[in-house]
Amino acid sequence: MRKPIVLLVIALVVATLAGGGAWRYFHSDKPVQASPAPPTVPVVAETVLSHDVPIYLRGVGTVIAYNNVVVRSQITGQLIRIAFTQGQTVHKGDLLAEIDPRPYQAQLDQAVSNRDRDQAQVVNAQSNLDRYSQLQKKGFASTQLVETQKAQLVQLQSMVKADEAVIEQMRTNLSYAKLTSPIDGVTGIRQIDEGNIIHPTDVNGLVDVTQIQPISLIFTLPQTDFVQIQQQMAKGTLTVYAYSQNDQTQLDQGKLDLIDNQILQTTGTVRLRASFPNAKRLLWPGELVNARLLIDTRHDGLTVAPSAVQLGPHGSFVWVIGSDETVQVRPVTVGQIVEGRALIESGLKANEKVVTDGQYRLQVGSLVRELHGQAAKSINLQSSVEQQIP
């Protein structure tokens, strides 16, 4: 009899507790609260793009003038005229300066007079030879006299030839009185003023003329790239781009001319020379620029914004947004960053979504909300400010 009684008591207690809970559920003023949903993290995201990506080898180089000539005088004299402006663009044959020609004109006139005198003597000697030859036939002149006259004629003719050579030299010296540009280019700073005496031995000469169209660039790359460059050069001409030092402005596009004939063992680099048309004159001799050698084009390459790539203890990674709007960490391999895009060698697929800003709040499995327009700009600003706070 005790056992049924105990079971009956237990049943009554359970019913009482259940009834009290139900009464509180239906009659309580405060409703029962469900567990709060996890908060969403606002982020900026983008889609992984697939397109042709140029592959560059990057180096630093110095712009070198295609030709540089120091204009020097080949005669000594007073500079009576300057015919150019410093920094002026000149062409081959343009007059740059003039030396007093009068001393050299006088020497030329004297040489011409000497030649005319000797030519007159040649005419006289030829007449005497003709007359003596006729007399010899008649027996009135000796053979020795005729031979002597022939030798005298040859001697005078040789003197005329020497006079012609002197005249040519004097004419050349007179032409040196006008200093002309030997190439197309731009003049530099004038080294001597009008009225001074100029000499062939002057170290700085009159002015230097630099050819800048076309112009050259000598840059270096690691010797490990040598074989790849050689292989690509065998296929055709390689394109080289010159960029400003901040790597923001493209200065010109040219072609690779040659690889130096030896590797610099002290630095482990190889020198290369490229030429550029320099139509806009943005390349200037002595300028330090960044060089990009286009070595190949990666077809269907995957790219993302560089800000999407984060650096962790195990290397580079990105936050990938899944179809359920949660994020996961994905290790990636970055090939290069060029023109504002990071080339992803492995770790991503085309059309996947990655977080480009707002990563500092993320955890694995976080639920995210994508921002667009002005809201995206606001989070960019907030992110940059918070990351600067120690």
C-alpha positions in Angstrom: 0.0 0.0 0.0 2.9 2.4 0.6 4.2 2.3 -2.9 1.1 3.5 -4.6 0.7 6.3 -2.1 4.3 7.5 -2.7 3.7 7.6 -6.5 0.5 9.5 -6.0 2.3 12.2 -4.0 5.0 12.6 -6.6 2.5 13.0 -9.3 0.6 15.7 -7.4 3.9 17.7 -6.8 4.8 17.6 -10.6 1.3 18.7 -11.6 1.4 21.6 -9.1 4.8 22.9 -10.4 3.7 22.6 -14.0 0.5 24.4 -13.3 2.3 27.2 -11.6 4.8 27.6 -14.5 2.0 27.7 -17.0 0.0 30.3 -14.8 3.1 32.5 -14.7 3.6 32.2 -18.5 0.1 33.3 -19.3 -0.5 35.8 -16.4 2.9 37.4 -15.8 3.2 41.1 -16.8 6.8 40.5 -18.2 7.0 38.3 -21.3 9.8 35.7 -21.5 12.9 37.0 -23.4 14.5 34.9 -26.2 18.3 34.8 -26.5 19.7 37.9 -28.3 20.9 37.4 -31.9 24.7 38.0 -32.5 25.5 41.6 -33.7 26.4 42.2 -37.3 29.8 43.8 -38.2 29.7 46.6 -40.9 32.3 46.0 -43.5 33.3 47.1 -47.0 33.7 44.3 -49.5 34.4 43.6 -53.1 34.3 40.7 -55.6 37.4 38.9 -56.7 38.0 39.9 -60.3 39.4 37.7 -63.1 41.1 39.5 -66.0 44.4 39.7 -67.9 47.2 40.9 -65.5 50.5 42.2 -66.7 53.6 40.7 -65.0 56.4 43.2 -64.4 60.0 43.1 -63.2 60.7 46.2 -61.3 63.9 48.1 -61.0 65.4 51.6 -60.4 67.3 53.4 -63.0 68.9 56.6 -64.1 68.0 58.5 -67.3 70.9 58.9 -69.6 71.1 61.3 -72.6 71.2 59.4 -75.9 74.0 61.7 -77.0 75.9 64.4 -75.2 78.4 66.7 -76.9 80.6 69.5 -75.4 80.9 72.1 -78.1 84.5 73.2 -78.2 86.4 75.6 -80.5 89.0 74.2 -82.8 90.7 77.5 -83.2 91.8 80.3 -80.9 90.1 83.7 -81.3 87.8 86.3 -79.8 84.2 85.3 -79.4 82.3 88.1 -81.1 78.8 86.6 -81.2 76.6 84.3 -79.1 73.7 83.0 -81.3 71.8 80.7 -78.9 69.8 81.0 -75.6 70.7 78.7 -72.7 68.2 75.9 -72.6 67.2 76.4 -76.2 66.3 73.5 -78.4 68.7 73.4 -81.4 69.1 71.3 -84.5 72.2 69.8 -86.2 74.0 72.6 -88.0 72.4 75.5 -86.1 74.8 78.4 -85.4 75.7 78.7 -81.7 78.5 81.3 -81.7 81.0 83.1 -84.0 84.7 83.8 -83.6 86.4 86.8 -85.1 87.2 85.5 -88.7 89.5 88.3 -89.8 92.8 86.7 -88.9 91.9 83.5 -90.6 90.4 85.2 -93.7 93.8 87.0 -94.1 95.7 83.7 -93.9 93.4 82.3 -96.5 93.9 85.3 -98.8 97.7 85.0 -98.4 97.5 81.2 -99.3 95.5 82.0 -102.4 98.0 84.6 -103.5 100.9 82.1 -103.1 99.1 79.6 -105.2 98.4 82.1 -107.9 102.0 83.1 -108.0 103.2 79.5 -108.3 100.6 78.8 -111.0 102.0 81.7 -113.0 105.5 80.2 -112.6 104.1 76.8 -113.8 102.8 78.4 -116.9 106.1 80.1 -117.6 108.0 76.9 -117.0 105.7 75.0 -119.4 106.3 77.6 -122.1 110.1 77.3 -121.7 109.9 73.5 -121.8 107.9 73.6 -125.1 110.4 76.1 -126.6 113.5 74.1 -125.5 111.9 70.9 -126.8 111.5 72.5 -130.3 115.1 73.7 -130.2 116.3 70.3 -129.2 114.7 68.8 -132.3 116.6 71.3 -134.4 119.9 70.7 -132.6 120.0 74.1 -130.9 119.4 72.9 -127.3 121.0 70.1 -125.3 119.2 67.2 -123.8 120.4 68.3 -120.3 118.7 71.7 -120.7 115.4 70.1 -121.6 115.6 67.6 -118.7 116.4 70.5 -116.3 113.4 72.4 -117.5 111.1 69.4 -117.1 112.3 69.0 -113.5 111.7 72.6 -112.8 108.2 72.3 -114.1 107.4 69.3 -111.9 108.8 71.2 -108.9 106.6 74.2 -109.6 103.5 72.0 -110.1 104.2 70.3 -106.7 104.4 73.7 -105.1 100.9 74.5 -106.5 99.6 71.3 -105.0 101.1 72.3 -101.7 99.5 75.7 -102.0 96.1 74.1 -102.7 96.5 72.1 -99.4 97.3 75.2 -97.5 94.3 76.9 -98.9 92.1 74.0 -97.9 93.5 74.2 -94.4 92.9 77.9 -94.2 89.3 77.5 -95.4 88.8 74.8 -92.8 90.1 77.1 -90.1 87.9 79.9 -91.3 84.9 77.6 -91.2 85.8 76.8 -87.5 85.1 80.5 -86.8 81.4 79.5 -86.7 80.5 77.1 -84.0 77.5 75.0 -84.9 75.5 72.3 -83.1 76.7 68.8 -84.0 73.4 67.1 -83.0 69.7 67.8 -82.3 69.3 68.6 -78.6 69.0 71.1 -75.8 71.7 73.5 -74.9 72.9 73.7 -71.3 74.5 76.5 -69.4 76.9 78.7 -71.4 80.5 78.4 -70.2 82.0 81.5 -71.8 80.7 85.0 -72.5 80.9 87.1 -75.7 84.1 89.1 -76.0 86.4 86.5 -74.3 89.1 84.6 -76.1 88.2 81.0 -76.6 90.7 78.2 -77.0 90.6 74.5 -78.2 92.1 73.5 -74.8 89.2 75.0 -72.7 88.0 72.2 -70.5 84.3 73.2 -70.5 84.1 74.5 -74.0 81.4 76.8 -75.1 78.3 74.8 -74.1 77.1 71.2 -73.9 74.3 70.0 -76.2 72.2 67.0 -74.9 70.0 64.9 -77.1 66.8 64.0 -75.2 64.6 62.8 -78.0 65.0 59.8 -77.9 66.5 59.2 -74.5 67.9 56.2 -72.6 67.3 54.6 -69.3 69.8 52.4 -67.6 68.3 50.3 -64.8 69.2 47.2 -62.8 67.4 43.9 -61.9 68.5 41.0 -59.8 70.6 38.4 -61.7 68.0 35.8 -60.9 65.8 37.4 -63.5 68.4 37.2 -66.2 67.4 33.8 -67.7 63.7 34.8 -67.8 64.5 38.1 -69.6 66.7 36.3 -72.1 64.0 33.9 -72.9 61.4 36.6 -73.4 63.7 38.7 -75.5 64.1 35.8 -77.9 60.4 35.9 -78.5 60.3 39.6 -79.4 60.8 43.2 -78.2 60.0 43.8 -74.5 58.2 46.9 -73.4 59.6 49.1 -70.5 57.6 51.7 -68.6 59.2 54.6 -66.8 57.5 55.8 -63.6 58.1 58.7 -61.2 59.9 58.0 -57.9 56.6 57.8 -56.1 55.4 55.2 -58.6 52.3 57.2 -59.3 52.9 58.9 -62.7 53.8 57.1 -65.9 56.5 59.2 -67.6 56.9 57.3 -70.9 56.7 53.9 -72.6 59.7 52.5 -74.5 61.5 49.3 -75.4 64.3 47.2 -74.0 67.5 47.7 -76.1 70.0 45.4 -74.5 71.3 43.5 -71.5 74.8 44.4 -70.3 77.5 41.9 -71.3 78.3 41.1 -67.7 76.7 40.7 -64.3 77.8 43.0 -61.5 79.2 40.5 -58.9 79.4 43.1 -56.2 75.7 43.7 -56.2 74.4 40.5 -57.9 72.5 42.6 -60.4 72.4 42.9 -64.2 72.2 46.3 -66.0 69.7 46.9 -68.8 69.3 49.7 -71.2 66.0 50.9 -72.6 65.1 53.7 -75.0 62.1 56.1 -74.9 60.8 58.6 -77.5 60.3 61.1 -74.7 57.8 63.1 -76.8 56.6 65.0 -73.7 60.1 65.5 -72.3 59.2 64.1 -68.9 62.4 62.1 -68.8 65.5 64.3 -68.2 69.2 63.3 -68.1 70.2 62.3 -64.5 66.7 61.7 -63.4 66.1 58.8 -61.0 63.0 56.8 -62.1 61.3 53.5 -61.5 61.4 51.0 -64.3 58.8 48.3 -65.1 59.8 45.6 -67.5 56.7 43.9 -69.0 57.8 40.3 -69.0 54.5 38.5 -69.4 50.7 38.7 -69.2 48.8 36.5 -66.8 45.5 35.5 -68.5 42.5 35.2 -66.2 44.5 36.4 -63.3 42.7 36.9 -60.0 43.0 40.4 -58.3 41.7 42.1 -55.2 42.3 45.5 -53.6 45.6 45.5 -51.7 43.7 46.5 -48.5 41.9 43.1 -48.5 45.2 41.3 -47.9 46.1 41.0 -44.2 49.4 39.8 -42.7 49.2 37.3 -39.9 51.7 35.1 -38.0 51.3 32.4 -40.7 51.5 34.7 -43.7 49.0 36.6 -45.9 45.3 36.0 -45.6 41.9 37.5 -46.5 38.5 37.5 -44.9 36.1 35.7 -47.2 32.3 36.3 -47.0 30.3 33.2 -47.4 26.8 32.8 -48.8 25.4 33.0 -45.2 27.0 36.4 -44.7 29.6 35.1 -42.2 33.3 35.5 -42.7 36.1 33.0 -42.6 39.9 33.3 -42.8 41.5 32.2 -46.1 45.3 32.0 -46.5 46.5 33.5 -49.9 49.6 33.9 -51.9 50.2 37.3 -53.4 52.2 37.5 -56.7 52.6 41.2 -57.0 50.8 44.5 -56.4 50.6 46.8 -59.4 48.3 49.7 -60.4 46.2 49.4 -57.2 45.5 45.6 -57.5 47.0 42.6 -55.8 47.5 39.5 -57.9 46.5 36.4 -56.0 48.4 33.3 -57.0 46.4 30.9 -54.8 43.7 30.8 -52.2 40.8 32.5 -53.9 38.3 31.9 -56.7 36.8 34.3 -59.2 33.6 36.1 -58.0 34.2 35.3 -54.3 33.6 38.3 -51.9 36.4 39.5 -49.7 36.4 42.2 -47.0 38.5 45.3 -48.0 37.8 47.4 -44.9 36.6 46.9 -41.3 38.6 43.8 -40.7 39.8 44.9 -37.2 36.3 44.0 -35.7 36.1 40.6 -37.3 36.3 37.1 -35.8 35.9 33.8 -37.5 32.2 33.2 -38.0 31.2 36.9 -37.6 28.0 37.9 -39.3 28.8 40.9 -41.5 26.7 43.6 -43.2 28.1 45.2 -46.4 28.2 49.0 -46.6 28.0 51.0 -49.8 28.4 54.6 -51.0 28.8 57.2 -48.3 28.6 54.6 -45.5 31.5 52.8 -47.0 33.6 56.0 -47.0 32.7 56.6 -43.4 33.9 53.2 -42.2 37.1 53.8 -44.2 37.7 57.0 -42.3 36.8 55.4 -39.0 39.0 52.4 -39.6 42.0 54.5 -40.4 41.5 56.6 -37.3 41.0 53.7 -34.9 44.0 51.9 -36.3 46.2 54.9 -35.4 45.1 54.8 -31.8 47.7 52.9 -29.7 
